[in-house]
């Protein structure tokens, strides 16, 4: 009985020792596996050198701290007119007519005797600006009237003239008649005519225009002057 008890005790001790050994093995095995799992966890793959970063979506709104510059305002279109003004200068020393077509102006000043001059320029945005060989015209206008100053050589005249309609207006003739060079100008306002005709450079009062046919007789021949109005 005493030996049996010793055997039982030994068996029990061996069993207990086996249990402890197994427990130790279990503990020592679990820890390395957990560590191995942590080590073996794959790191994220490095970015490919050829891969381009994702572009940020474009924004349609300007930054809040940057002022938006408005587009420049378009220049206002010039006002171009088609009209003819005619009448006498102040004091009646001469007559003047200004014919305008879409802003392009032609003017004639004449006293019916020896003073005459032609001018070209513009009538835009209510301002007259014409020049000629011996002077200029400056002034202002609207659809009904034109006023300003005309200079011919050393003489200056002021004017305030109204709009006219055909057959009133401005007429001009340039022609060769019987081997003579003819150049003439006429200002017609309400039937009254003032003009000068030059034949080979010699000035004389212009013969009257036939307002029915728009023609004039010069040296026995009929001419049809150009109506500039």
Backbone bond lengths (Angstrom), bond angles and torsions (degrees), N, CA, C in turn:
res aa  C-N    CA-C-N  psi(-1)  N-CA   C-N-CA  omega(-1)  CA-C   N-CA-C  phi
1 X - - - 1.470 - - 1.501 111.02 -
2 X 1.271 116.32 -36.58 1.462 118.89 179.68 1.489 110.51 -68.27
3 X 1.343 118.35 -38.59 1.473 120.46 178.44 1.496 110.62 -68.84
4 X 1.308 116.57 -38.13 1.464 119.64 178.64 1.502 110.56 -62.45
5 X 1.285 116.37 -40.77 1.469 118.56 178.27 1.493 111.22 -63.82
6 X 1.319 114.77 -36.29 1.471 117.48 178.22 1.486 110.79 -66.27
7 X 1.356 115.07 -40.46 1.486 119.30 178.90 1.501 110.58 -63.39
8 X 1.334 115.93 -42.94 1.471 119.43 -179.63 1.499 110.42 -62.60
9 X 1.348 113.75 -42.02 1.466 117.41 179.64 1.500 111.52 -62.59
10 X 1.332 115.24 -39.31 1.475 119.45 179.44 1.510 111.66 -65.94
11 X 1.329 113.12 -41.75 1.473 117.62 179.19 1.512 110.39 -62.74
12 X 1.318 115.24 -43.98 1.452 119.07 179.98 1.497 110.71 -63.24
13 X 1.337 115.04 -40.10 1.482 117.73 179.05 1.498 111.77 -65.61
14 X 1.354 114.54 -39.61 1.465 117.36 178.05 1.541 111.31 -64.67
15 X 1.311 114.23 -41.34 1.469 117.69 179.63 1.500 111.08 -63.54
16 X 1.332 114.35 -41.52 1.478 117.01 179.15 1.496 111.18 -65.83
17 X 1.348 113.73 -39.97 1.481 116.53 178.70 1.499 111.50 -65.41
18 X 1.358 115.09 -38.27 1.484 117.55 177.55 1.509 110.77 -63.11
19 X 1.334 116.27 -39.24 1.474 119.03 179.70 1.501 111.24 -64.51
20 X 1.330 115.91 -42.06 1.464 118.34 178.61 1.503 111.42 -64.87
21 X 1.338 116.20 -39.66 1.477 119.69 179.86 1.517 110.53 -63.93
22 X 1.343 113.32 -42.72 1.478 116.98 178.92 1.512 110.62 -63.96
23 X 1.328 115.17 -39.42 1.477 117.78 179.60 1.493 110.54 -65.11
24 X 1.340 116.38 -41.90 1.464 118.97 178.62 1.499 111.36 -62.95
25 X 1.340 115.66 -42.10 1.467 118.90 178.34 1.517 110.93 -61.89
26 X 1.309 115.62 -41.14 1.467 118.43 179.30 1.492 111.26 -62.84
27 X 1.332 116.52 -41.25 1.456 119.58 -179.95 1.504 111.33 -67.94
28 X 1.300 116.63 -41.73 1.470 119.58 -177.95 1.492 111.94 -71.93
29 X 1.337 117.59 -24.96 1.473 119.73 179.07 1.518 110.67 -80.05
30 X 1.325 119.55 -41.14 1.465 123.21 -176.06 1.501 111.15 -62.41
31 X 1.320 117.16 -43.13 1.468 119.42 -176.27 1.513 111.99 -63.72
32 X 1.354 120.33 -49.05 1.474 118.75 178.30 1.505 112.58 -60.71
33 X 1.347 118.23 -36.05 1.471 119.80 -179.41 1.512 109.80 -63.76
34 X 1.334 116.22 -43.51 1.466 118.90 179.06 1.505 110.65 -62.83
35 X 1.352 115.96 -42.44 1.472 118.94 178.54 1.495 111.32 -64.08
36 X 1.356 115.04 -39.98 1.461 118.69 179.51 1.503 110.52 -64.15
37 X 1.317 117.61 -37.39 1.456 120.43 178.92 1.502 110.88 -63.51
38 X 1.371 115.07 -39.51 1.453 117.82 178.02 1.500 111.49 -67.18
39 X 1.302 119.07 -40.59 1.470 121.88 -179.42 1.507 110.95 -68.97
40 X 1.345 115.61 -37.57 1.458 119.04 -175.07 1.503 113.67 -78.41
41 X 1.342 118.29 -7.75 1.470 119.88 -179.63 1.515 109.25 -61.72
42 X 1.310 118.21 119.71 1.483 120.89 -174.27 1.512 111.01 -66.30
43 X 1.345 115.03 135.24 1.467 120.95 174.52 1.516 109.54 -76.04
44 X 1.311 117.29 152.96 1.491 118.35 178.43 1.513 109.95 -60.68
45 X 1.355 117.25 140.12 1.479 120.48 -177.01 1.517 110.57 -64.99
46 X 1.333 116.44 143.22 1.474 119.67 178.13 1.520 110.85 -65.07
47 X 1.326 114.11 149.82 1.475 119.00 179.89 1.507 109.57 -64.73
48 X 1.325 114.94 137.84 1.477 119.31 178.34 1.512 109.54 -66.29
49 X 1.344 118.46 136.48 1.477 119.96 179.24 1.501 113.35 -63.89
50 X 1.333 117.13 -21.82 1.472 119.25 -178.64 1.506 112.32 -92.43
51 X 1.336 116.33 -10.42 1.470 118.78 -177.91 1.512 109.33 -76.38
52 X 1.323 115.81 135.67 1.466 120.85 179.70 1.502 108.98 -94.77
53 X 1.318 117.00 142.03 1.479 118.86 178.74 1.510 110.88 -64.52
54 X 1.291 114.22 150.07 1.468 119.28 -179.58 1.518 109.64 -66.51
55 X 1.337 115.59 123.28 1.470 119.62 -178.22 1.502 110.27 -71.46
56 X 1.303 113.82 141.24 1.471 118.20 177.90 1.512 109.85 -71.48
57 X 1.290 117.06 142.31 1.467 120.71 179.83 1.513 109.65 -61.87
58 X 1.348 117.51 133.54 1.474 119.83 -179.75 1.511 110.88 -64.90
59 X 1.303 113.98 147.68 1.464 119.04 178.45 1.510 110.26 -105.28
60 X 1.294 117.44 143.16 1.471 122.01 -179.81 1.513 111.85 -97.69
61 X 1.338 117.23 -2.83 1.452 120.84 -179.25 1.517 109.71 -105.20
62 X 1.333 119.45 136.45 1.460 121.71 177.55 1.508 110.41 -70.20
63 X 1.327 117.68 154.58 1.466 119.60 176.96 1.522 110.36 -55.37
64 X 1.329 113.73 146.09 1.461 118.41 -175.41 1.517 112.20 -64.52
65 X 1.356 117.15 -27.54 1.466 119.15 -175.74 1.508 112.83 -95.04
66 X 1.321 117.90 11.52 1.460 120.85 -179.61 1.519 109.62 -115.98
67 X 1.310 117.01 124.60 1.464 121.07 -178.69 1.518 110.24 -71.64
68 X 1.316 116.52 141.48 1.459 121.82 178.47 1.524 108.45 -92.35
69 X 1.340 117.04 122.89 1.466 121.73 -179.45 1.512 109.75 -85.89
70 X 1.331 118.94 120.45 1.474 120.44 -179.79 1.514 110.37 -69.59
71 X 1.344 118.08 151.45 1.469 120.50 178.05 1.511 110.73 -63.96
72 X 1.351 116.74 149.19 1.473 118.91 179.98 1.512 111.63 -62.55
73 X 1.312 115.90 143.46 1.471 120.83 179.54 1.521 109.67 -69.96
74 X 1.297 117.17 140.28 1.456 121.76 178.86 1.523 110.12 -72.50
75 X 1.320 113.73 140.14 1.467 118.43 179.25 1.527 109.70 -63.31
76 X 1.297 115.05 138.17 1.461 119.82 -179.91 1.516 110.16 -68.07
77 X 1.320 115.92 132.96 1.469 120.17 -178.90 1.525 110.45 -64.70
78 X 1.336 115.54 143.26 1.448 120.10 179.62 1.524 110.32 -72.30
79 X 1.333 115.45 142.51 1.458 121.19 178.92 1.531 108.98 -86.48
80 X 1.328 116.21 116.84 1.459 121.40 -178.73 1.531 108.88 -111.23
81 X 1.332 115.45 136.11 1.462 120.12 -174.62 1.523 110.34 -120.89
82 X 1.327 115.56 162.22 1.460 123.67 171.21 1.522 107.09 -127.92
83 X 1.337 116.43 110.92 1.458 121.35 -174.43 1.520 108.41 -164.65
84 X 1.332 116.78 159.76 1.463 122.49 173.56 1.519 108.89 -128.51
85 X 1.338 115.55 129.74 1.464 121.06 173.86 1.524 108.17 -112.48
86 X 1.312 116.90 147.21 1.456 119.94 179.32 1.512 111.68 -155.92
87 X 1.349 116.02 152.08 1.456 120.89 178.32 1.515 110.66 161.64
88 X 1.324 115.87 -166.36 1.465 122.14 -178.95 1.520 110.73 -96.90
89 X 1.339 115.69 151.27 1.453 119.68 171.76 1.531 108.21 -70.16
90 X 1.323 116.71 162.65 1.461 119.90 178.78 1.534 109.80 -62.57
91 X 1.309 115.58 129.68 1.456 121.05 -175.74 1.511 112.94 95.07
92 X 1.354 117.58 -14.00 1.454 121.25 175.59 1.516 115.50 75.38
93 X 1.351 118.86 16.06 1.468 120.16 -178.92 1.517 112.71 -70.79
94 X 1.319 117.55 -25.14 1.468 120.94 -178.87 1.519 108.77 -153.46
95 X 1.323 114.94 171.64 1.467 121.68 174.92 1.518 108.47 -116.05
96 X 1.332 115.26 154.74 1.455 121.06 -179.89 1.516 109.45 -141.88
97 X 1.327 116.07 141.60 1.464 122.28 173.51 1.521 107.98 -135.89
98 X 1.329 116.03 138.38 1.469 122.32 179.40 1.521 107.11 -127.56
99 X 1.328 116.49 115.89 1.468 121.97 179.47 1.527 108.72 -107.09
100 X 1.339 115.96 127.54 1.468 121.37 -175.83 1.520 109.63 -124.67
101 X 1.324 115.42 132.58 1.467 121.27 174.89 1.515 108.11 -128.77
102 X 1.355 115.84 110.37 1.461 123.07 -179.46 1.526 111.51 50.81
103 X 1.320 116.31 45.23 1.453 121.44 174.66 1.513 115.73 89.76
104 X 1.345 118.14 -13.48 1.466 121.57 178.67 1.523 108.36 -91.92
105 X 1.328 116.42 125.32 1.463 120.75 -170.72 1.523 112.55 -116.93
106 X 1.353 115.11 141.57 1.465 123.88 172.06 1.522 106.88 -128.96
107 X 1.325 116.55 134.43 1.472 120.01 -177.53 1.523 110.33 -134.34
108 X 1.334 114.16 155.11 1.463 121.17 -179.87 1.516 108.07 -139.85
109 X 1.328 115.22 132.59 1.467 121.85 176.36 1.516 107.66 -120.21
110 X 1.333 116.86 133.32 1.465 120.33 -174.32 1.530 110.09 -154.60
111 X 1.327 115.61 143.54 1.473 118.81 174.77 1.526 111.26 -107.73
112 X 1.340 117.48 5.18 1.459 121.52 178.39 1.506 114.24 78.36
113 X 1.319 116.91 4.56 1.456 119.90 -176.72 1.533 111.84 -132.59
114 X 1.340 117.07 -69.52 1.454 118.75 -177.13 1.531 113.75 -136.73
115 X 1.335 117.92 -16.02 1.466 120.37 179.38 1.522 109.59 -94.95
116 X 1.309 116.73 123.80 1.461 121.30 173.84 1.523 108.94 -156.97
117 X 1.321 115.44 151.26 1.462 120.85 178.68 1.527 109.29 -163.16
118 X 1.344 114.67 142.49 1.461 121.91 176.60 1.528 109.10 -107.01
119 X 1.318 115.49 147.04 1.467 121.29 -178.85 1.528 109.63 -136.63
120 X 1.322 115.93 152.09 1.464 122.20 175.04 1.521 109.14 -136.37
121 X 1.323 115.62 149.57 1.462 119.12 179.28 1.511 111.81 170.31
122 X 1.318 116.15 -139.63 1.462 121.03 -175.38 1.522 111.57 -134.09
123 X 1.325 113.67 155.31 1.465 122.63 170.08 1.526 105.45 -132.34
124 X 1.330 115.38 91.63 1.463 121.90 -172.58 1.515 109.59 -135.56
125 X 1.341 114.91 141.07 1.468 120.71 178.05 1.527 112.36 51.21
126 X 1.350 115.44 41.84 1.470 123.19 175.16 1.528 113.43 66.49
127 X 1.339 117.68 22.92 1.458 120.95 177.81 1.527 110.53 -127.94
128 X 1.325 116.00 135.05 1.456 122.48 175.79 1.524 109.55 -97.33
129 X 1.326 116.16 134.20 1.466 120.97 178.00 1.525 107.82 -148.62
130 X 1.342 116.58 96.51 1.462 122.34 -177.98 1.523 109.09 -128.71
131 X 1.316 116.09 149.54 1.465 121.62 177.01 1.520 109.06 -133.31
132 X 1.335 114.79 155.71 1.459 121.45 177.15 1.517 110.44 -143.13
133 X 1.312 115.75 -178.11 1.460 120.39 -177.96 1.516 112.16 -61.80
134 X 1.321 116.96 -35.88 1.466 120.22 -174.96 1.525 113.56 -121.06
135 X 1.333 118.83 19.64 1.458 118.12 -179.20 1.508 113.42 173.07
136 X 1.328 114.76 -160.58 1.461 120.69 -178.43 1.524 110.07 -157.55
137 X 1.327 114.71 165.91 1.465 122.30 175.84 1.521 107.54 -129.76
138 X 1.324 115.90 130.45 1.460 121.51 173.15 1.519 108.27 -131.54
139 X 1.330 116.23 151.51 1.460 118.75 179.48 1.506 111.95 166.88
140 X 1.321 114.46 -166.77 1.457 122.27 179.47 1.520 109.02 -131.57
141 X 1.341 115.49 167.87 1.462 118.66 -177.59 1.518 110.87 -158.80
142 X 1.332 113.92 163.69 1.455 122.40 162.56 1.518 106.24 -137.40
143 X 1.320 117.46 -170.12 1.467 118.87 -175.54 1.523 112.91 -66.78
144 X 1.319 117.19 -21.33 1.465 119.87 -175.66 1.521 114.12 -100.10
145 X 1.356 117.38 -32.56 1.462 118.76 -174.24 1.529 110.98 -143.02
146 X 1.340 113.65 159.05 1.465 121.83 173.18 1.518 107.90 -134.49
147 X 1.322 116.23 139.67 1.449 120.06 177.98 1.521 109.75 -143.14
148 X 1.348 114.97 153.49 1.454 119.05 -179.15 1.511 111.58 165.23
149 X 1.344 114.73 -150.98 1.465 121.86 -177.32 1.516 109.38 -132.35
150 X 1.331 115.95 137.98 1.458 122.00 174.86 1.524 108.23 -120.72
151 X 1.333 114.77 133.26 1.460 120.94 178.61 1.520 109.29 -114.58
152 X 1.337 116.00 127.23 1.466 122.58 177.45 1.526 106.91 -125.75
153 X 1.329 115.33 107.78 1.459 117.89 -175.63 1.518 109.91 61.61
154 X 1.339 115.75 -123.17 1.467 120.92 179.57 1.516 112.92 -95.13
155 X 1.319 117.06 3.30 1.461 120.43 -177.76 1.527 110.66 -105.38
156 X 1.305 114.79 142.41 1.459 120.90 177.19 1.523 109.57 -127.11
157 X 1.321 115.00 142.20 1.461 122.01 179.02 1.525 108.20 -132.47
158 X 1.302 115.68 144.95 1.460 119.93 171.54 1.524 108.61 -102.87
159 X 1.319 116.07 155.24 1.466 119.31 -177.51 1.518 110.46 -146.12
160 X 1.319 114.53 154.80 1.460 124.18 172.86 1.521 105.24 -148.01
161 X 1.336 116.24 97.02 1.471 121.18 -169.91 1.524 110.22 -122.14
162 X 1.338 115.02 154.47 1.456 120.65 -177.67 1.517 113.58 -101.33
163 X 1.322 115.27 166.07 1.460 121.62 177.30 1.528 109.76 -70.81
164 X 1.342 115.91 143.38 1.470 122.01 -179.77 1.519 109.86 -127.80
165 X 1.322 114.31 163.40 1.470 120.83 177.62 1.517 109.85 -127.85
166 X 1.334 115.20 154.18 1.461 119.69 179.63 1.529 110.69 -56.19
167 X 1.352 115.32 145.61 1.474 127.80 7.58 1.513 114.88 -79.77
168 X 1.348 118.81 -1.32 1.456 118.65 173.16 1.527 108.69 -65.44
169 X 1.330 115.45 153.90 1.450 118.66 178.56 1.516 112.61 145.07
170 X 1.335 115.29 -155.48 1.456 122.94 -175.32 1.525 109.94 -118.03
171 X 1.349 116.18 132.45 1.466 121.69 -178.60 1.537 109.46 -128.56
172 X 1.337 114.71 149.03 1.466 119.65 179.92 1.522 109.55 -143.79
173 X 1.356 115.57 142.28 1.471 120.63 179.54 1.526 109.22 -133.74
174 X 1.326 115.39 135.55 1.469 122.41 172.94 1.524 106.56 -138.23
175 X 1.338 116.51 118.77 1.466 119.05 -174.80 1.523 110.59 -157.43
176 X 1.337 113.93 166.18 1.464 122.04 172.86 1.528 107.32 -106.89
177 X 1.341 116.81 117.18 1.466 121.50 -177.35 1.530 108.71 -125.33
178 X 1.347 115.41 116.35 1.472 120.54 179.40 1.536 111.32 50.40
179 X 1.327 114.23 49.44 1.471 121.86 178.12 1.527 113.44 65.58
180 X 1.307 117.19 15.77 1.465 121.08 177.74 1.531 109.30 -116.17
181 X 1.326 114.19 141.12 1.467 119.42 178.10 1.529 109.15 -84.31
182 X 1.331 115.08 121.76 1.464 120.69 -176.65 1.532 109.14 -114.17
183 X 1.311 115.36 132.33 1.470 121.28 175.62 1.513 108.27 -140.42
184 X 1.336 116.24 128.66 1.462 118.82 -176.85 1.514 112.84 -143.88
185 X 1.321 115.22 157.68 1.461 121.31 175.94 1.512 109.88 -139.53
186 X 1.341 116.20 142.91 1.469 122.12 -179.02 1.527 110.11 -134.57
187 X 1.312 115.49 136.94 1.462 122.33 171.05 1.520 106.57 -114.09
188 X 1.327 115.78 121.99 1.470 121.15 -178.18 1.525 107.94 -119.73
189 X 1.340 115.48 122.27 1.464 120.63 178.44 1.521 108.21 -135.50
190 X 1.331 115.70 111.32 1.462 122.73 178.82 1.531 111.47 51.97
191 X 1.328 115.31 46.48 1.462 120.89 175.89 1.518 114.28 86.77
192 X 1.306 118.46 -17.41 1.460 120.99 179.52 1.524 108.82 -85.78
193 X 1.349 117.02 132.03 1.454 121.86 -176.12 1.535 111.04 -119.32
194 X 1.324 114.63 138.13 1.458 122.16 173.60 1.522 106.80 -135.69
195 X 1.352 116.82 131.13 1.455 118.61 179.80 1.515 112.70 -167.63
196 X 1.320 115.03 166.78 1.467 122.49 176.46 1.519 108.34 -130.97
197 X 1.301 116.20 137.29 1.457 123.21 176.92 1.527 108.32 -116.69
198 X 1.318 116.30 129.52 1.455 121.06 176.71 1.527 109.47 -110.56
199 X 1.327 115.57 127.95 1.472 121.39 176.66 1.524 106.56 -117.57
200 X 1.339 114.83 112.60 1.470 121.34 -174.62 1.522 111.67 52.40
201 X 1.325 116.21 40.43 1.452 121.83 175.06 1.506 115.70 85.20
202 X 1.330 118.19 -2.42 1.465 121.64 179.36 1.523 108.45 -97.25
203 X 1.361 116.43 120.01 1.465 120.80 -175.62 1.513 111.86 -85.99
204 X 1.337 115.50 145.29 1.451 123.20 176.32 1.514 108.34 -154.12
205 X 1.325 118.66 158.22 1.462 119.39 175.96 1.523 110.18 -56.94
206 X 1.324 115.95 136.60 1.458 120.31 -177.34 1.526 110.52 -74.49
207 X 1.346 117.01 140.08 1.473 119.60 173.85 1.529 109.23 -65.60
208 X 1.308 116.12 155.78 1.462 120.90 -175.64 1.524 111.42 -69.53
209 X 1.314 114.14 140.88 1.460 120.56 173.29 1.518 109.71 -75.78
210 X 1.340 115.41 143.11 1.462 120.54 169.74 1.529 105.81 -85.18
211 X 1.305 117.64 104.00 1.454 121.20 -174.43 1.523 112.92 -70.33
212 X 1.328 116.46 -15.45 1.471 119.59 177.29 1.523 110.56 -75.56
213 X 1.332 116.08 -44.95 1.463 120.55 -179.12 1.529 112.42 -99.21
214 X 1.338 116.79 -14.68 1.460 120.23 -178.10 1.514 112.82 72.49
215 X 1.351 117.57 22.92 1.462 121.27 -176.70 1.527 110.77 -119.02
216 X 1.337 115.44 169.91 1.460 121.96 178.97 1.530 107.76 -146.71
217 X 1.325 116.39 147.51 1.458 120.43 179.33 1.537 109.80 -97.51
218 X 1.334 116.03 127.67 1.467 122.84 179.67 1.529 108.14 -132.86
219 X 1.328 115.32 118.71 1.472 121.38 179.49 1.535 111.73 52.94
220 X 1.339 115.30 41.50 1.455 119.94 176.69 1.515 114.66 80.98
221 X 1.339 119.13 2.11 1.465 121.92 178.41 1.527 109.96 -118.77
222 X 1.347 114.35 150.43 1.459 119.31 -179.59 1.529 109.26 -93.23
223 X 1.319 116.51 129.93 1.457 123.40 174.80 1.528 109.33 -116.64
224 X 1.313 115.57 149.98 1.475 120.78 175.89 1.519 107.40 -116.30
225 X 1.341 117.17 98.61 1.472 119.49 179.05 1.530 112.04 -62.84
226 X 1.316 115.17 155.78 1.454 121.58 178.07 1.527 109.34 -80.74
227 X 1.317 115.57 129.67 1.463 120.59 176.12 1.528 108.75 -86.06
228 X 1.315 116.76 114.74 1.472 121.44 -178.55 1.511 112.98 -87.85
229 X 1.322 116.54 -10.34 1.462 120.15 -179.44 1.526 110.25 -88.83
